[in-house]
Amino acid sequence: MDPDQALYLKRASQRQIKKAVTSDFIGSFSSSLFNFAISLYILKLTGSAMNFGTTLLIGPLIGIVFSPFIGYLADHYDHKRVMVSTQIGCVLLLIVYSLLFPLLGNWHYLMVLIMVATLGLNARLFSVTYMSAISRLVEKAFIQQLNALEQSANSLAQILGPIAAGVVFAFVPFRSFIYFEIVAELVVVLIVLTMNFQLVEPPVMQQGSKSESMWASMRQGLVYVKKRPLILMMILVASVLNFLCGVFNVGFPYLIVQVLHMQNIQYSLTEALFSLGMVAGGLLAAKLTVDSNPIGMVSKSLFFEGLPLIFAIIPLLFTLNSWVSTFIFGSINFVLALVLVFVNVPLTTYMQKTIPMHYQGRVFTILMVGATSLQPLGMFVYGVLFQYTSAIGIIIGSFIGMLAVSFCAWTVSRRGAFQEEKLQG
């Protein structure tokens, strides 16, 4: 490559990273603030835990239901147009909601469900399309850095958003959150419009790809995943681990609040440390290079993901000061989050570098659906287990399960890496 061209691509990639991280932070901050405000509003409006739970569930559920549509759009249409269209759709929906807000009366909750479902669908479409476009936004050497910094930006935004919403909610009307979300979405649109989605190479589309049906397109995506043993293995591992992570998502809050009777602020600190771990992990991953063996890094990280869990039995075996227990649970959350970054970033980077552009939307959709498919079941199962069985036994069993999954992933990844080399060679 010509030195001048290489310098241009380097500087352009760095500018693209700044724009992408900025738009990610703004979008994540406004979304987390708005979602937290909606949660408080629903509880205040209906006073129903069931309605609150339905509101939280409907967004991810809609994303799963429409996954074939999302993958099809991301692979068959211009990335920038899809992303801008989804954001403008969110803005229009929010404007309509703000205008109808004083007139809804008893229909408020139904409108909130419609809005949350639509915003969730648009967010999933934006996310998949953006992940599919990264390999053209920046040079290959900058993809890992971009993924890592975006992880940090998103995590930081998710720390600050709920805090800001909790402080402001008591002083401003709910409609103010709608207006803030509209402005933030428009800012994201403006940033996306300034980004070059063809920096690295021109788009390559399969002839006649737009004429194939959505289901045929998704079937081709599944066939492609079956041909990539490492990707298929990682999807299966992610699904099982998300099931086992019910021990963190359900078990830790239950133990902290109901069993150990710790204060709300102590529980909040343990949750905050998880987000801080994600921020720290993203900043660290941005400085490291794992291109030589990204799947090896993922396999090793999976082992360290389960390792801290065993320390959760200490506050259950011994009578400790509540702040010592806070330190233990907070440290586990911090290490878990830190390690998760070194699972997510190398895996995402590997997929963006090795999967053909016209398959990435479908593959990322399959990954998201596959990885989260067992999560609701895991939360239900762990809810029942912690309610009726020994917490120490559950933690030890989950610890052994996570180590077993990480060992299987490491073993399979070694064979899969050889098969991938043959496939790509």
Secondary structure by P-SEA (a helix, b strand, c coil): ccaaaaaaaaaaaaaaaaaaaaaaaaaaaaaaaaaaaaaaaaaaacccaaaaaaaacaaaaaaaaaaaaaaaaaccccaaaaaaaaaaaaaaaaaaaaaaccccccaaaaaaaaaaaaaaaaaaaaaaaaaaaccccccccaaaaaaaaaaaaaaaaaaaaaaaaaaacccccaaaaaaaaaaaaaaaaaaaaacccccccccccccccccccaaaaaaaaaaaaaacaaaaaaaaaaaaaaaacccccccccccccccccccaaaaaaaaaaaaaaaaaaaaaaaaccccccaaaaaaaaaaaaacccccccccccccccaaaaaaaaaaaaaaaaaaaaaacaaaaaaaaacccccaaaaaaaaaaaaaacaaaaaaaaaaaaaacccaaaaaaaaaaaaaaaaaaaaaaaaaaaaaaaaaac
